[in-house]
Structures are given as structure tokens and as C-alpha cells.
Amino acid sequence: MKKSVNIPRKSSWIGGMFIIITVFITLIFIIISYFVAQESPEERVFVNAIMLGTFSMMLIISVSFYNTKYNIKNGVLTSWSPFMFIKIRLKNIKSVEKTLFPFGFRVGASFYCGAYYFPNLGWTGVIITNMKDTILIKTKDGKKYIISPKNPEKFMKILKSRK
């Protein structure tokens, strides 16, 4: 079966926000580490460990944002992010529709991926790189996903034609 890879457009403000937050958090931790080292060198190890963990997570999120893609292979749509993995059999898709990104609450998620709760949809898996090209995928087993492929109309036709 033919493989299809869709690399979505990346929102410069979302990507820029990840980079700015990463730099800001790193600077704050460097300053905190400096002052903690003045008081207690033993506590500096703890602060540095937290700093390294936070920096690593932000770096992983930033890199994965810029590497987001939607793959269709062997009748399965897949996409990966640090907080969400999407794997949908095309035969299991109930409906696909273009949508505006709704207001919702992030749970265990970054600004572009994870589990969201939308009052009008319920729990939804999200991996988006911009707010304009979003499509809603509903599966026969009741799961919902929002993604942001490049050329959403064309991508929706690909999903529907490969069922």
C-alpha cells in the first residue's frame, strides 16, 4: 500500500514561544543555581538536576514540534508527540471534518499536543502545529482527534479514499 507523509505548516508564534520559554526557564534556573551555590553547594546539585530535567523536556517539545508529521501507511494514520501518540486505522474512521480549534482545557499537555477536554466534544487527542488548518477525526469507537495537516481538504480526501 502507498505511503503518504504530510508535513504540516508550523505556526511561527507557537514555535517561537517554545524557544522563548526554553531560554527564559534556562536563564531563571542559572540565576537560581548561582544564588543557591552561594548559600549551599549541596543544594546546587538538586537545583541543577531540576534545571536539566526542565530544559530537556522543553528541548524535546521544541524539537518534536518542528518534526511533526502525519503518516499514512498500510491503512493506518500515525503521528507522534511527547504527550500524544495517534494511531488510527483508516477503516475505523467514522467522520473527518474541517474545524476551528475549539476552546478547551489541556491536561498533561503542551501548547500543541496532548489530551484536551473540550466542553462540546469531550476528551480529544491533539497534535497541531497551527490553529488554521485543523481537522477533527472521529472514530467508530468514540475517540476524537484534532490534527493540523497541510492542505486539510486534500488530506481529508486522502483519508476518505483509503478507507
C-alpha positions as CSV (number, residue, x, y, z in Angstrom):
1,M,0.0,0.0,0.0
2,K,1.2,3.5,-0.8
3,K,2.8,5.6,2.0
4,S,1.8,9.2,2.5
5,V,3.6,11.7,4.7
6,N,2.0,15.1,5.4
7,I,4.3,17.7,7.0
8,P,2.1,20.5,8.4
9,R,2.7,24.2,8.3
10,K,4.3,25.4,11.6
11,S,3.0,28.4,13.4
12,S,5.9,30.8,14.0
13,W,4.4,32.1,17.2
14,I,3.9,28.6,18.7
15,G,7.4,27.5,17.7
16,G,8.9,30.9,18.9
17,M,7.0,30.6,22.2
18,F,8.7,27.2,22.9
19,I,12.1,28.6,22.1
20,I,11.5,31.8,24.2
21,I,10.1,29.7,27.2
22,T,13.1,27.3,27.0
23,V,15.6,30.2,27.1
24,F,13.7,32.1,29.8
25,I,13.4,29.0,32.1
26,T,17.1,28.2,31.5
27,L,18.1,31.8,32.5
28,I,16.0,31.7,35.6
29,F,17.5,28.4,36.7
30,I,21.0,29.6,36.0
31,I,20.3,32.6,38.3
32,I,18.7,30.5,41.0
33,S,21.6,28.0,40.8
34,Y,24.1,30.8,41.2
35,F,22.5,32.1,44.3
36,V,21.9,28.6,45.8
37,A,25.5,27.8,45.3
38,Q,26.4,30.8,47.4
39,E,24.3,29.5,50.3
40,S,24.6,25.7,50.0
41,P,26.7,23.9,47.4
42,E,24.9,20.6,48.2
43,E,21.5,22.1,47.2
44,R,23.0,23.3,43.9
45,V,23.1,19.6,42.7
46,F,19.3,19.4,43.3
47,V,18.6,22.7,41.6
48,N,20.9,21.7,38.6
49,A,19.0,18.4,38.3
50,I,15.7,20.2,38.1
51,M,17.1,22.6,35.7
52,L,18.5,19.9,33.4
53,G,15.2,18.0,33.5
54,T,13.1,21.1,32.7
55,F,15.5,22.2,29.9
56,S,15.5,18.7,28.4
57,M,11.7,18.5,28.4
58,M,11.4,21.9,26.8
59,L,14.0,21.0,24.2
60,I,12.2,17.7,23.4
61,I,8.9,19.6,22.9
62,S,10.5,22.2,20.7
63,V,12.3,19.7,18.5
64,S,9.2,17.4,18.2
65,F,7.1,20.5,17.3
66,Y,9.3,21.2,14.3
67,N,9.4,17.5,13.3
68,T,5.6,16.9,13.5
69,K,4.3,14.9,10.6
70,Y,1.2,12.8,9.8
71,N,2.0,9.4,8.3
72,I,-0.4,7.1,6.4
73,K,0.9,3.6,5.7
74,N,-0.8,0.3,5.4
75,G,-4.2,1.8,6.1
76,V,-3.1,3.4,9.4
77,L,-2.7,7.1,10.2
78,T,0.0,7.8,12.8
79,S,1.6,10.8,14.4
80,W,3.9,11.2,17.5
81,S,4.5,14.0,20.0
82,P,5.8,13.9,23.6
83,F,2.3,13.9,25.1
84,M,0.2,12.2,22.4
85,F,0.6,9.3,20.1
86,I,-2.1,8.9,17.4
87,K,-2.6,5.6,15.7
88,I,-5.9,5.3,13.8
89,R,-6.9,2.5,11.3
90,L,-8.5,4.3,8.4
91,K,-11.3,1.7,8.4
92,N,-12.1,2.8,11.9
93,I,-12.7,6.5,10.9
94,K,-16.3,7.4,11.3
95,S,-16.0,11.1,10.1
96,V,-13.5,13.7,9.1
97,E,-14.3,17.4,9.1
98,K,-12.6,20.7,8.9
99,T,-13.0,22.6,12.2
100,L,-11.9,25.6,14.1
101,F,-9.7,24.8,17.1
102,P,-12.2,25.0,20.0
103,F,-11.7,26.4,23.4
104,G,-10.7,23.6,25.8
105,F,-8.6,22.6,28.8
106,R,-5.2,21.0,28.4
107,V,-4.5,18.0,30.7
108,G,-0.9,16.7,30.7
109,A,-0.2,18.6,27.5
110,S,2.0,21.2,25.9
111,F,0.6,24.0,23.8
112,Y,0.5,21.9,20.7
113,C,-0.1,18.3,21.7
114,G,-1.7,16.1,24.4
115,A,-5.1,15.3,25.9
116,Y,-7.6,18.1,25.8
117,Y,-11.1,18.4,27.2
118,F,-13.5,20.3,25.0
119,P,-16.9,21.1,26.5
120,N,-18.7,20.3,23.2
121,L,-16.5,17.3,22.2
122,G,-15.2,15.7,25.4
123,W,-11.7,14.2,25.6
124,T,-9.8,14.7,22.4
125,G,-6.2,13.8,21.4
126,V,-4.5,16.8,19.8
127,I,-1.3,17.2,17.7
128,I,-1.4,20.6,16.0
129,T,1.2,22.9,14.7
130,N,-1.1,25.8,13.7
131,M,-4.6,26.9,14.5
132,K,-5.9,27.4,11.0
133,D,-5.6,24.0,9.3
134,T,-7.3,21.9,12.0
135,I,-9.4,18.9,11.2
136,L,-11.5,16.7,13.6
137,I,-11.3,13.0,13.2
138,K,-14.0,10.8,14.9
139,T,-13.6,7.1,15.1
140,K,-16.2,4.4,15.3
141,D,-15.1,3.5,18.8
142,G,-15.9,7.1,20.0
143,K,-12.4,8.5,20.1
144,K,-11.7,12.0,18.8
145,Y,-8.5,13.6,17.4
146,I,-7.6,17.1,16.1
147,I,-4.7,17.4,13.8
148,S,-3.5,20.2,11.5
149,P,-2.3,18.8,8.2
150,K,-1.0,21.0,5.4
151,N,-3.9,21.3,2.8
152,P,-6.6,20.0,5.1
153,E,-9.2,19.4,2.3
154,K,-6.7,17.3,0.3
155,F,-5.7,15.4,3.4
156,M,-9.3,14.7,4.2
157,K,-9.9,13.3,0.7
158,I,-6.8,11.0,1.2
159,L,-8.2,9.7,4.5
160,K,-11.7,9.1,3.0
161,S,-10.3,7.5,-0.2
162,R,-8.2,4.9,1.6
163,K,-10.9,3.5,3.9
